[in-house]
């Protein structure tokens, strides 16, 4: 009986966890790094 309950718990956990997360979405940082200027001193 305990084995059946344990197996049922594992099956329910697997079914509920599948497909839960979507594709990751990359969000750019709000700070602008392109405004950084590099000066070469000779």
N, C-alpha and C positions, 0 to 999 in steps of 0.2 A: 504494500500500500504506500509506503514512504517512497519507494522507487518511482511509482507512478506519479505521485505528487511532485517529486523533484524533476522528473522528465517533463511534466506538464509546465512547470515553472520555467524551465530552460526553453521550451518551445515557444511559450508566450513571450518571453524576453526577446528571443530572436525575431519573432514576427513583428513586435512593436518597434524594435530598433532598426529594422531594415527600411531604407529609403527615407529616413527621417531628415537628413541634411541635404540641402540642395547644392548646386555648384558654388564654389567660393567666388566672391565678387571682390575685385581689387579696388580699393578706394585710395586715391592719391592723397598725399598729405596736403594740408591747407597752406603750409608755408611754401613760398616760392624759392626753390633752390637755383633756378635759372638766372636770378638777378645777381648771383655771386660773380664778381669779376676778379680775374687773376692778373696781376701785374708782374712783369718780369723786369727786374732792375739789373742794368748792365754796368 
